[in-house]
Amino acid sequence: MRAAVSLACLAAALAATACDRPTSTSTSTSTPTAPAYPVVVALVIDQEAAWIAAERWPLLPADGGLARLLREGTYVRDLRYAHSATDTAPGHSALYTGAPPRTSGIWGNEVLDPVAHTKVSILRDDETKLVWTGAPPAWVGSSTKVLQVDTVADRFRAAHPDAFIVSISIKDRGAIFAGGRKPTASLWWDKELDQFVTSTAFAPSFPAWADAQAVPGAVRAKPWTLLDADWVKAHAATPDDQLGEGELGGMPITFPHDVAHAPSPTSAFRGSPFADDAVLGLGLAALDAEHAGERPTLLALSLSGNDYVGHAYGPDSWEAWDELRRLDASLGRFFAALDTRYGSSGWSAVLSGDHGVTTMPEVANGIPAARPWCRPDAGPDPWGRACGNAGRLMPDELGAELRAVAAKAVPGEHAALVMGVIDPYVYFTPEGRALAGAPAAALRKALTAAILAHPEVARVIDTRALPASCPPESDESIDALVCRAFVPGRSGDLYVLTRPGSFFDPDVVPGKGTSHGTPYLFDRAVPLVARAPGKVPAGRVVREPMSFRAFARTLSSLLGVEPPDPEAANASDLTRLH
């Protein structure tokens, strides 16, 4: 099936059996005073796979935030990215620009510092400084410098110079693409400082309205316990002490988790529901302080706690189930707070995920009940989830191995030829890239053979062989997806494709947990829900695959601006389904 659905086909599908129409019963309350301008909220749940949404959202209580969005909005079950590097920065940038990495310039979360050969944020900008409460600018900050295209927020700012635009996340890459180049405020949490920050790229000082909540100590003061123990035990197929889970922040792997008193409380905090609560709380503080609704308003929140929980404990863990249950409840309260401020018809929301996730290897290899799609009578899995054994590739270990292989393959070279490995690329040093002729061929041949010797690897793609122009988005082959993920001159030299279910270790808790980043549908398909009373149909479910561009186009339509991806003229817009 095609990733992009034309509006004509989509309209026909909505009238036929491809779409369900659940009964719409609003649980919201309203206030008599509507805002002068609509308040538009964009939400991205980090690591919220389409398969998670399809299988677990229906199990959530009716009074939660996700059930409300499904009743009052349109739900796309299968929003598909057109690139293979399914990570946070490429995902967020694709959502907010409508462009794949090849066009946007955002090919990964991190890059290798060319001098120190250490990993740094792809958004690191040596010309900027971090800004936080009560301190002058210091340390290197982040910016949109590497971004090659406009965002929805950039178009919104151009159309409305007085617009209120605030983006907040635990990660810089979760906030910056959402807020664009000229936000009112763009905030993210810094692990070393243990507080929310911005950078001089966006503001000379930290916003006063965020001061009281800049250090998130209050939200994590109580231990993380199961919100609904019976619900978690009824649905989780694994025990609380499942093998493979990581001791995040030094905490034991079983409940309760005392985040505030963990050996590393900042590591523990980001992998807990408290991280999402901190972001939602700051979002409401921004709306109140800036008198949102009195001018065109975009509040963009990236909820990253879900991602770190998955990385440390896996999507089948008690922690992952409780994170979903807690986030759903928090969203319910957040939406109710919007009702109180603006009335139930005074705000709109668009929600999606930046990438998916795969089952943890210890679960995949040892607990058949956790993978019901692998039963003999299950039939083909629509999300392409793996049924074979799975494993982890350790990037630093692989990098060290490949440096030794390179030294043997090209004897006489005194400089290192391999800089390192960052999912999914192997990066050469300038000396490695400068090789030509027989030495260059020998280097790539030896490295490819060494990588393929790892059972977790399916293919190694020499990025020099990728075409100058990528196939159209309708082509969902591995080679086409890799092409659209590659940025010439910036991405790596060898693309490493892991087998379904295997992945590069994310280094959250080294050697534990799980990850994402592959071109397979369990990583590439995410949900999309849009709620906009009078603008988006309520209670509809779209089952056909839809292009990732639908997020940017729908959000742009709700904001009343032209989308930043004019070349995607046939991309769907959920406001046009009436």
C-alpha positions in Angstrom: 0.0 0.0 0.0 1.2 3.5 -0.8 2.4 5.7 2.1 0.7 8.8 0.7 -3.0 8.7 0.4 -4.7 11.1 -2.0 -7.5 13.2 -0.7 -9.9 11.6 -3.2 -9.0 8.0 -2.1 -9.1 9.0 1.5 -12.6 10.5 1.2 -13.8 7.3 -0.5 -12.2 5.2 2.2 -13.8 7.2 5.0 -17.2 6.5 3.5 -16.5 2.8 3.2 -15.5 0.0 5.6 -12.0 1.1 5.9 -13.0 3.7 8.6 -14.8 3.1 11.8 -17.0 5.6 13.5 -17.0 5.1 17.3 -19.8 6.9 19.2 -18.7 10.4 20.0 -19.4 11.3 23.7 -17.5 14.3 25.0 -16.4 14.3 28.6 -15.1 17.8 28.4 -16.4 21.0 30.1 -16.5 24.4 28.6 -16.2 28.0 29.7 -18.4 30.8 28.4 -15.5 32.8 27.1 -13.7 31.6 24.0 -10.2 32.8 23.1 -9.8 35.6 20.6 -7.6 33.2 18.6 -7.7 29.4 18.5 -5.1 27.8 20.8 -3.3 25.0 18.8 -1.4 22.3 20.8 1.1 20.0 19.0 2.0 16.9 21.0 4.7 14.3 20.1 5.0 11.2 22.2 8.6 10.0 21.8 8.8 6.3 20.9 5.0 5.9 20.4 4.8 3.3 17.7 1.7 2.7 15.6 1.6 -0.9 16.9 1.6 0.3 20.5 -1.2 2.7 19.8 -3.3 0.2 17.9 -3.0 -2.5 20.5 -2.8 -0.6 23.8 -4.7 2.6 23.4 -8.1 0.7 23.3 -7.2 -0.8 26.8 -6.9 2.6 28.4 -9.8 4.0 30.5 -12.5 6.1 28.8 -11.7 9.1 31.0 -8.1 9.4 29.8 -6.7 11.9 27.4 -6.1 9.5 24.5 -9.6 8.1 24.6 -10.9 11.6 24.5 -8.8 12.5 21.5 -10.1 9.4 19.7 -13.7 10.3 20.5 -13.4 13.9 19.5 -10.9 13.7 16.6 -9.7 11.7 13.6 -7.2 8.9 14.2 -4.8 7.7 11.6 -3.5 4.3 12.6 -0.5 4.1 10.2 1.4 7.4 9.6 4.5 6.4 7.8 7.9 8.1 7.7 9.7 8.0 4.4 13.2 7.6 5.8 15.1 4.7 7.4 16.9 6.5 10.3 13.9 6.4 12.7 15.3 8.4 15.6 14.2 11.4 17.5 15.8 14.3 15.6 14.9 12.9 12.1 11.4 12.1 13.3 10.7 15.5 14.9 12.2 17.4 12.0 10.1 15.4 9.5 6.9 16.1 11.5 7.4 19.8 11.8 8.9 20.4 8.3 7.1 17.8 6.2 10.6 16.9 4.7 12.7 13.7 5.0 16.3 14.0 6.3 17.6 14.2 2.7 15.8 17.5 2.3 15.9 18.8 5.9 19.5 18.0 6.6 18.6 16.2 9.9 19.9 12.7 9.5 20.5 11.6 13.1 20.4 12.5 16.8 24.1 13.0 17.2 27.3 13.6 15.2 30.9 12.8 16.0 33.0 15.8 17.0 35.8 15.8 14.3 38.5 16.6 16.9 37.5 14.7 20.0 35.6 11.9 18.1 33.0 12.1 20.8 29.2 12.2 20.3 27.5 15.6 20.4 24.0 16.7 19.6 23.3 17.3 15.9 21.9 20.7 17.0 25.1 21.7 18.9 26.1 25.2 17.8 29.5 26.5 19.0 28.3 30.1 18.3 25.6 29.9 20.9 25.5 29.5 24.7 23.0 27.8 27.0 20.7 30.1 29.0 19.1 29.1 32.3 17.4 30.7 35.2 19.5 32.8 37.5 22.7 32.6 35.5 24.4 34.4 32.6 24.8 32.5 29.3 27.5 29.8 29.5 28.5 26.5 27.9 27.8 25.6 24.2 24.1 25.7 23.2 21.9 24.3 20.4 20.2 26.0 17.5 18.6 25.3 14.1 21.8 26.1 12.2 22.0 22.7 10.6 18.3 22.7 9.5 18.0 23.4 5.7 14.2 24.0 5.4 11.4 26.0 7.1 9.3 24.6 9.9 5.6 25.0 10.5 6.5 27.5 13.3 8.6 29.5 10.8 5.6 29.9 8.5 3.4 30.8 11.5 5.9 33.4 12.6 6.1 34.9 9.1 2.3 35.1 8.9 1.8 36.4 12.4 4.8 38.4 13.8 3.1 38.7 17.1 2.3 34.9 17.4 2.8 33.1 20.7 5.1 30.1 19.9 6.4 28.0 22.8 8.0 24.5 22.5 9.2 22.4 25.4 10.8 19.0 25.7 13.3 17.0 27.8 15.5 16.9 24.7 16.8 19.8 22.6 15.9 17.9 19.4 12.3 17.5 20.8 11.9 21.3 21.3 13.8 23.1 18.6 12.2 21.8 15.5 8.7 22.4 17.0 9.5 26.0 17.9 11.3 26.9 14.7 13.9 29.7 14.3 12.0 32.5 16.1 10.0 31.0 19.0 8.6 33.0 21.9 10.5 30.4 23.9 12.1 27.1 23.2 13.0 25.1 26.4 14.6 21.8 27.0 16.0 20.0 30.1 19.7 19.7 30.5 20.9 16.6 32.3 24.1 18.1 33.7 22.4 21.2 35.1 19.2 19.3 36.1 17.0 22.1 34.9 15.3 23.5 31.9 17.4 25.7 29.6 17.2 27.6 26.3 20.0 29.0 24.2 21.1 32.4 22.9 19.9 31.3 19.5 16.4 31.8 20.7 16.5 34.3 23.7 19.1 36.3 25.6 17.5 35.3 29.0 15.4 32.6 30.5 11.7 33.3 30.5 10.4 34.5 33.9 7.3 32.4 33.7 9.4 29.2 33.7 11.6 30.1 36.7 9.4 28.4 39.3 9.4 25.1 37.4 12.8 25.2 35.8 14.2 22.7 38.3 11.8 19.7 38.3 12.4 18.6 41.9 8.8 18.8 43.0 7.4 16.5 40.3 9.7 13.7 41.2 9.6 14.0 45.0 7.5 11.0 45.5 8.6 7.5 44.4 7.4 6.2 41.0 4.8 3.5 41.9 2.2 1.7 39.8 -0.8 4.0 39.2 -3.1 1.1 38.5 -1.4 -2.2 39.6 -4.3 -4.4 38.5 -4.4 -2.9 35.1 -0.6 -3.3 34.5 -0.6 -6.9 35.8 -3.6 -7.7 33.6 -1.9 -6.6 30.4 1.9 -7.0 30.8 3.2 -10.4 29.5 6.5 -10.1 31.4 7.3 -10.0 35.1 8.4 -6.9 36.9 12.0 -8.2 37.2 12.3 -9.2 33.5 15.8 -10.0 32.3 17.3 -7.3 30.1 15.9 -4.3 31.9 18.5 -1.6 32.9 19.1 -0.2 36.3 18.3 3.3 35.1 20.1 5.9 37.3 21.3 3.1 39.4 17.8 2.2 40.6 16.7 -1.5 41.0 14.6 -2.7 38.1 11.5 -3.4 40.1 8.8 -1.1 41.5 8.8 1.2 43.4 11.4 3.5 41.8 12.7 6.2 44.1 13.8 8.7 41.4 14.7 11.6 43.7 17.1 9.4 45.7 18.6 7.3 42.9 22.4 7.2 42.7 21.9 9.3 39.5 18.6 11.1 39.9 18.9 13.0 36.6 19.2 9.8 34.6 16.4 8.3 36.6 14.2 11.3 36.1 14.3 11.4 32.3 13.2 7.8 32.2 10.1 8.2 34.3 6.6 9.6 33.9 7.7 12.6 35.9 9.6 14.0 32.9 6.4 14.2 30.9 4.5 15.8 33.8 7.3 18.5 34.0 6.8 19.3 30.4 3.0 19.5 30.6 3.2 21.7 33.7 5.6 24.1 32.0 3.2 24.2 29.0 0.3 25.3 31.1 2.5 27.9 32.9 3.5 29.3 29.5 -0.1 29.6 28.4 -1.1 31.4 31.5 1.8 33.8 31.7 1.8 34.7 28.0 -2.0 35.2 27.8 -2.4 32.6 25.1 -5.5 33.0 23.1 -5.2 36.8 22.9 -2.9 36.3 19.9 -2.3 33.4 17.5 -1.0 30.6 19.6 1.1 27.4 19.1 2.2 25.3 22.1 4.4 22.4 21.0 5.3 19.7 23.6 7.5 16.7 23.1 6.9 14.0 25.7 10.2 12.1 25.9 9.8 10.2 29.2 8.2 7.4 27.2 11.3 7.1 25.0 13.7 6.7 27.9 11.4 4.3 29.7 11.4 2.1 26.6 15.2 2.4 26.2 15.8 1.3 29.7 13.1 -1.3 30.4 11.6 -2.2 27.0 8.1 -1.7 25.7 6.8 -4.9 27.3 7.9 -4.0 30.8 5.7 -3.0 33.7 7.4 0.4 33.5 6.3 0.9 29.9 2.7 -0.1 30.7 2.6 2.2 33.7 4.2 5.0 31.7 1.4 4.8 29.1 -1.3 4.6 31.8 0.2 7.6 33.6 0.8 9.7 30.5 -2.8 9.0 29.4 -4.1 10.3 32.8 -1.8 13.3 32.6 -3.0 14.2 29.1 -6.6 13.9 30.4 -5.9 16.5 33.1 -4.0 18.6 30.6 -6.9 18.7 28.2 -9.3 19.5 31.1 -7.1 22.4 32.0 -7.3 23.7 28.5 -11.1 23.4 28.7 -11.1 25.5 31.9 -9.0 28.2 30.2 -10.5 28.3 26.7 -13.6 26.1 26.6 -13.8 22.8 24.9 -14.1 24.4 21.5 -11.4 27.0 22.0 -8.4 24.7 21.5 -7.2 22.1 19.0 -4.6 19.4 19.2 -2.5 17.3 16.9 -0.7 14.3 18.4 1.8 11.8 16.9 5.0 9.9 17.5 8.5 10.5 16.2 9.4 6.8 15.7 8.5 3.3 17.0 10.3 0.6 19.0 11.1 -3.1 19.0 10.7 -5.7 21.7 13.7 -6.2 24.0 16.0 -9.1 23.0 15.5 -10.9 26.3 11.8 -10.8 25.8 12.0 -11.7 22.1 14.3 -14.6 22.7 12.6 -16.0 25.9 9.0 -15.0 26.4 6.7 -16.3 23.6 3.6 -14.8 25.2 5.0 -11.3 24.7 4.9 -11.8 20.9 1.4 -13.0 20.0 2.0 -12.0 16.4 4.5 -14.9 16.2 1.9 -17.6 16.9 1.4 -20.1 14.0 -2.2 -19.0 13.7 -1.5 -15.3 13.9 -1.2 -14.5 10.2 1.0 -11.8 8.7 1.9 -9.0 11.2 0.8 -5.6 9.7 3.8 -3.9 11.5 6.4 -6.3 10.3 7.5 -7.2 13.8 10.3 -9.8 14.2 9.8 -13.4 15.2 13.4 -14.6 15.2 16.2 -14.0 17.7 17.3 -10.5 18.3 20.4 -8.8 19.6 22.2 -5.6 20.3 25.1 -4.0 18.5 27.4 -1.9 20.7 28.5 1.1 18.7 31.7 1.9 20.6 32.8 -1.7 20.6 32.0 -2.0 16.9 33.9 1.3 16.2 37.0 0.0 18.0 36.8 -3.3 16.1 36.6 -1.5 12.7 39.5 0.8 13.5 41.6 -2.4 14.0 40.2 -3.9 10.8 41.0 -0.7 8.9 44.6 -0.7 10.1 45.2 -4.2 8.8 43.3 -3.6 5.5 45.4 -0.6 4.6 48.9 -1.2 6.0 51.2 1.7 6.1 48.6 4.3 6.9 49.6 6.0 10.2 46.4 7.9 10.7 43.2 6.3 11.9 40.8 5.7 9.0 37.6 5.0 11.0 36.3 7.8 13.3 33.5 5.8 14.9 30.0 4.5 14.8 26.7 6.3 15.4 23.5 4.5 14.6 23.2 3.7 11.7 26.4 4.9 10.2 30.1 4.1 10.2 32.1 7.4 9.9 35.5 7.6 8.3 38.1 10.1 9.3 39.2 12.7 6.6 42.1 10.4 5.9 39.8 7.5 5.4 37.6 9.4 3.0 40.6 10.7 1.1 41.7 7.2 0.1 41.3 6.3 -3.5 41.8 3.4 -5.8 42.9 0.0 -4.4 43.3 1.2 -0.8 39.8 2.7 -0.7 38.3 -0.5 -2.1 40.3 -2.7 0.3 39.1 -0.6 3.2 35.4 -0.8 2.4 35.6 -4.4 1.5 37.3 -5.3 4.8 34.9 -3.2 6.9 31.9 -4.6 5.2 33.0 -8.1 5.8 33.7 -7.4 9.5 30.3 -5.8 10.0 28.4 -8.6 8.2 30.1 -11.1 10.5 27.8 -9.8 13.3 24.6 -11.9 13.3 22.5 -8.7 14.1 23.4 -7.2 10.7 21.4 -7.7 7.5 23.2 -5.5 5.0 25.9 -2.9 4.7 25.3 -0.1 2.2 28.1 2.0 0.8 26.6 5.5 0.8 28.7 6.5 -2.3 26.4 4.2 -4.3 23.2 6.0 -3.3 21.6 7.9 -6.2 21.8 11.7 -6.5 18.0 11.8 -6.6 15.9 9.5 -4.4 12.9 7.5 -5.6 9.4 9.0 -5.0 7.8 8.5 -1.6 5.6 5.7 -3.0 8.7 3.6 -3.1 9.1 2.0 0.3 12.0 -0.3 -0.5 14.9 -0.4 1.9 17.2 1.3 -0.6 14.7 4.2 -1.2 14.2 4.7 2.6 18.0 4.8 3.1 18.4 7.2 0.2 15.9 9.6 1.8 17.7 9.3 5.2 21.1 10.2 3.8 22.5 13.7 3.6 25.4 13.9 1.2 28.6 15.3 2.7 27.2 15.0 6.2 26.0 11.5 6.9 28.3 8.5 7.3 30.2 6.4 4.9 28.7 3.0 5.5 25.0 2.5 6.4 24.5 -0.6 8.6 21.1 -2.2 8.3 20.3 -4.4 11.3 18.0 -7.5 11.0 14.4 -7.0 12.2 14.3 -7.0 16.0 18.1 -6.2 16.3 19.4 -2.7 16.9 22.3 -0.4 17.9 22.5 -0.1 21.7 21.2 3.4 22.7 23.7 3.7 25.6 21.0 4.7 28.0 21.9 1.7 30.2 24.6 0.1 28.1 23.8 -3.5 27.1 20.2 -3.3 28.5 16.8 -2.3 27.2 15.9 -1.7 23.6 15.9 0.8 20.8 14.7 1.8 17.3 16.2 3.4 14.2 15.4 0.8 11.5 13.4 1.1 8.3 11.0 -1.6 9.3 7.3 -0.7 9.9 7.4 -1.3 13.7 9.9 1.6 13.8 8.6 3.7 10.9 4.9 3.7 11.5 3.4 6.0 14.2 -0.2 7.1 15.1 -1.7 10.5 14.2 -4.7 12.0 16.0 -6.1 15.5 15.3 -8.8 17.1 17.4 -10.3 20.4 16.2 -14.0 20.9 16.8 -15.8 22.0 13.6 -12.6 21.5 11.6 -11.6 17.8 11.9 -14.2 15.0 11.9 -14.9 13.4 15.3 -14.7 9.7 16.0 -13.1 8.6 12.7 -10.4 6.0 12.2 -8.3 6.0 9.0 -6.8 2.6 8.4 -4.9 3.2 5.2 -1.3 4.2 5.4 -0.7 8.0 5.3 2.4 10.1 4.6 4.1 11.6 7.6 3.6 14.9 5.8 0.0 14.9 7.1 1.1 16.1 10.5 2.7 19.3 9.2 -0.1 20.0 6.7 -2.8 19.4 9.3 -1.0 21.6 11.9 -0.5 24.3 9.3 -4.1 24.2 8.4 -5.2 24.6 12.0 -2.8 27.6 12.3 -4.1 29.1 9.1 -0.7 29.1 7.2 0.7 27.5 4.2 2.6 24.3 5.0 6.4 24.2 4.7 6.4 21.4 2.2 4.8 22.9 -0.9 6.2 20.2 -3.1 4.0 17.6 -1.4 0.8 19.0 -3.1 -1.0 15.7 -2.7 -0.2 15.1 1.0 -3.3 14.7 3.2 -4.7 17.3 5.5 -7.1 16.0 8.2 -9.0 19.2 8.2 -10.2 18.4 4.6 -12.0 15.2 5.5 -15.4 16.8 6.1 
